[in-house]
Amino acid sequence: MSNFKFAVINPLLHSELRLKIMVALESLKSADFMYLCQITDSTRGNVSTQITTLKDAGYIEVSKSGGLGRFSRTTCSITDKGREALRAYEEGLRRMFAQEVPAQDESQAINQ
């Protein structure tokens, strides 16, 4: 039996929309909620859900300013924890693609 294991990547960041939000915030430092919807080509509901997930993980901070309710401005920014998680995710992907998967041991192959 092989002891081979693929590199570990963060499943929280493996979502396409969450990854897009994180990459945008890493580049921009902060972004308006509606701008995130625009550049990710996603609905407000989807972006809102993913922002909540990222905020709950401590990867981003969310601040509101201006008016009340739907007239307030929501801005997101990446945290140090989020920046580190994004770097680790990228490194995990690089390691995974660089890994050499060992050949299958034919004596242990399962016949189906």
C-alpha positions in Angstrom: 0.0 0.0 0.0 1.4 3.4 -1.0 1.9 6.1 1.6 1.4 8.8 -1.0 -0.8 11.7 -0.1 -1.8 14.7 -2.2 -0.9 18.1 -0.8 -3.7 19.6 1.3 -5.7 22.6 0.0 -8.2 24.6 1.9 -11.7 23.5 1.0 -13.1 26.8 2.1 -11.2 28.6 -0.6 -11.8 25.9 -3.2 -15.2 27.5 -4.1 -14.8 29.4 -7.3 -16.7 32.5 -6.0 -15.0 32.6 -2.6 -11.7 32.3 -4.4 -12.5 35.1 -6.8 -13.5 37.4 -3.9 -10.3 36.6 -2.0 -8.1 37.2 -5.0 -9.8 40.5 -5.7 -9.5 41.6 -2.1 -5.8 40.6 -2.0 -5.2 42.7 -5.0 -7.4 45.7 -4.1 -7.0 45.6 -0.3 -10.7 46.5 -0.1 -13.7 46.6 -2.4 -17.3 47.7 -2.4 -19.9 44.9 -2.3 -21.5 45.9 -5.6 -18.1 46.0 -7.2 -17.4 42.4 -6.0 -20.8 41.4 -7.6 -19.8 43.0 -10.8 -16.2 41.6 -11.2 -17.3 38.1 -10.1 -20.3 38.2 -12.4 -22.4 36.9 -9.5 -25.7 37.8 -7.9 -26.0 39.9 -4.7 -27.4 36.9 -2.9 -24.5 34.6 -3.9 -21.9 37.2 -3.1 -23.5 38.0 0.2 -23.6 34.3 1.2 -19.9 33.8 0.3 -18.9 37.0 2.1 -20.6 35.8 5.2 -18.7 32.5 5.0 -15.4 34.2 4.5 -16.2 36.7 7.4 -17.1 33.8 9.7 -13.8 32.1 8.9 -11.9 35.4 9.8 -10.6 35.8 6.3 -12.3 39.1 5.6 -13.7 42.1 7.4 -17.0 43.7 6.4 -17.9 47.3 7.2 -21.0 49.3 6.5 -21.2 53.0 6.1 -23.7 55.6 5.0 -27.5 55.1 5.3 -29.6 52.4 6.7 -30.5 49.0 5.3 -30.2 48.7 1.6 -28.9 52.3 1.3 -25.8 51.6 3.3 -22.4 50.9 1.6 -20.8 47.6 2.4 -17.0 47.3 2.0 -14.9 44.2 2.4 -11.2 43.9 3.1 -8.9 40.9 3.5 -7.5 40.1 6.9 -4.0 38.9 7.7 -5.5 35.5 8.4 -7.2 35.6 5.0 -4.0 36.7 3.2 -2.1 33.8 4.8 -4.9 31.3 3.9 -4.8 32.5 0.3 -1.0 32.1 0.1 -1.2 28.6 1.7 -4.0 27.6 -0.8 -1.9 28.8 -3.7 1.1 26.9 -2.4 -0.9 23.8 -1.8 -2.1 23.8 -5.4 1.4 24.4 -6.7 2.7 21.4 -4.6 -0.2 19.2 -5.8 0.6 19.9 -9.4 4.3 19.4 -8.8 3.8 16.1 -7.0 4.7 12.9 -8.8 2.0 10.4 -8.3 3.5 6.9 -7.9 2.6 4.2 -10.3 -0.1 1.8 -9.2 1.1 -1.4 -7.7 -0.6 -4.0 -9.9 -0.5 -6.6 -7.2 -2.8 -4.5 -5.1 -5.1 -3.4 -7.9 -8.8 -4.1 -7.3 -10.5 -5.9 -10.1 -13.9 -4.6 -10.9 
